[in-house]
Amino acid sequence: MKIKILLGLLFLATYSVFAQGYIHFQTYAQHSSYHHKNETKVLISMGKDADNRLVEYDLITRDIIYLNDSAPVFRSMVANNNNGVGISLTGQLYYTTDNWKTINPSSQTGISTLYKTSDGFMGLKEVDRFNGEFYHSTDGNTWTKSITVAAGSSSNLSYRIVSIKAGKIWLMGDPRKFYVSSDGGNTFETKEPSGAPASFFYGFTAFDTLNAIGSANNNTIYRTSNGGVTWTPLAKTQIRLIYTKRMDSIIAYHPVDQLLLSTDSGTTWTKVNYAMPPGFTSVASEWTSVGNYINFQGTGGFYYSTGLNNPWKLVQTLVKTNRTVAAKANVMIVGGEDGSYAYSRNNGHTFIPGEAPISGEDLFASEVINDTLALMADRTSNIFVSKDGGASWQQKYSNSFNYIGIKFRYSADLSKIILRRAGQLMFSKNGGSSWEILGSVGGSFDATVTPSGKILMVVWYADTMRISEMSTTGNRTDIKLLNENLTPMGIEMVDDNTGYCFGINTTTSQIHVYKTTTGWNSFTLQGKLAVPAGSPLFHMPGGADTLFINFRNTSNADASLNYIYQTFDGGKTWSTNTIAPITDPNYKKKLQSIHFFNPREYVSLWDDNKIFFNRSAKDTSSNPNTFLKEINGKLDVSVYPNPANSAITIESPQKITAVDLYDVTGKLMLHNNTIDNVINVSELPAGIYYMKIFNGNNSTVRKIIKQ
């Protein structure tokens, strides 16, 4: 009985290595809402299905900072320092007081539009087509109704026109009866000036407490310089305001003249030809200005610029990379079709897409050497080097032949770096700054570099597979003949002495696995395994005896090649694991590249541009030890009650060996290895926690709410 239990657990652990994970949110490319948080930061709510993220985008550094993966997708949100409010897709209002680390539902219902005021927030609740209620809150939790606005039967929702400037709030639809607040929206004063225009505003902007300008529905622009007491019509007609940062710099749209500029408060207009962002629209509500930035929110995303004469930049959240991935320390790079790339400085927690492709060809080889130095090669073996962790790239070798880059390898001191490409070996002796062709190889071969700098090759020559050492002058010296007529497939070294080489017998379709512990002065045939046709990539993620092989799928390869071949005894025995980013049995996309962090955790790329993680990615830069998601062994666990007041019960058909409880910052709050399946949480402060439950080497994580 004990043997059966152990075998069952072993099977479970082996299977679960590749059974769980998450598709990275940036590959969904779905954003729900943007909000300009302050002069340099933008909040972005995005996601799909249950894989949602709330992130912060820095307009200066273009970094994406992860905030929360438990927040609902917001269709509207605003923030004021650490306080913020958001409306989910279902219409539920949420608030935060700690910059979205924790998010709580509000009891206030019906809010459809949010505004940031001088001391908090204002929300619009639409009563019916012609009437709206405005509520005020200082913390996003408690809301008080400030005013009910009746728009009038002919105004068509004009009460929605809100402008907030210099602490003053204008509710401006009908200039003959509008409302202003000077206390952040707590109270409003009704204004009914005499002589106001008999028309309704569909666009309105205030510049300060006295000066404002509005586009009326009679195709005329009106302005006021005394807080709305009197209004002056401007000469130019059929103008629609789109950008009004200052009274001396008003940009408007005209159906005939297109873009117009006024530098004298709208008295005169000059036709201009500013370069507009893609998806340009003349809807004034989609244009804003914050600090030195002007912003445009259209169907293509959130664009920003430091001036209408300056280039527009898109807040990029989409990562389209499906060919190669590499990681080391905190840096990860991914490359895809037509030279597209993205990089991460927090080990895959969030990616920053490249602003422009680094090549016109697909990227196929990549390597992260340290926190600053990274390498990529494309379909024609053009070589690109980054010295800032993947942010920018320079081409260091140009090649016109169709020699696909396969893999990079390097010595410990970086004095020898190679690119193994189809038919040739490329060599750099100066950290990747320049490259040259190393010798003449041709045919089937593979190469690697030992830590001390030996360039070792497995080649086929005279019907014999052999191990050779290549000098930096291109001369090759045989070390050992393997005495078999095999096609070389790969060579990898653990250190200067221990390593493996692989060759395939094309008649039997078997891979022969050889191992050395003497630098190939001697070797042993470890074993053989039958594999499908394909392009194999070899990995050693767990030491001298742990080997993984995956087969890069091409467009005409069968999806059944989505397997990992694995051995934990140096190639003597092998097993397989299925790789799939989702559990849908009809999913037929193909594995393109994989990087192992260790034998249990990896990141993989798929030909539908999915980035799939089977690990717990942590943001080590901005939010140390914050869990994105914990991916480990599969456990059948139930925890209740949740939310809990004093105690949490854990139920599982498997034996629970330990429980750790973390707060949202990753701090360990409780450790219990004498489990009686009831955990006392009565002394913990109210909030959100993550409970990690162990069964030996397997574990799972549950989100817990302490009331």
Secondary structure, DSSP 8 states (H G I E B T S, - for coil): -HHHHHHHHHHHHHHHTTT--EE-GGGT--EEEEEE-SSSEEEEEEEETTEEEEEEEETTT--EEEEESSS--EEEEEEETTEEEEEETTS-EEEESSTTSS-EE-S---EEEEEE-SSSEEEEEEEETTEEEEEEESSSSS-EEEEEEE--TTSSSGGG-EEEETTEEEE-S-TTSEEEESSTTS--EEE--TT--SS-EEEEEESSSS-EEEEETTSEEEEESSTTSS-EEEEEES-EEEEEEETTEEEEEETTTEEEEESSTTSS-EE------TT----GGGEEEETTEEEEEETTEEEEESSTTS--EE--------SEEEEETTEEEEE-GGG-EEEESSTTSS-EE-SS-S-SS-EEEEEE-SSS-EEEEETT--EEEESSTTSS-EEEE---S---EEEEEE-TTSS-EEEEETTEEEEESSTTSS-EE-S---SSEEEEE-TT--EEEEEEETTEEEEEEE-TTS-EEEEEE--S--EEEEEEESSSS-EEEEEEETTTTEEEEEEESSTTSS-EEEEEEE--SSEEEEE--SSTT-EEEEEE--TTS-GGG-EEEEESSTTSS-EEEE--SS--TT----EEEEEEEETTEEEEEETTS-EEEES--B-SSSSTT-BS----S----EEESSSBSSEEEEE-SS---EEEEEETT--EEEEESS--SEEE-TTS-SEEEEEEEEETTEEEEEEEEE-
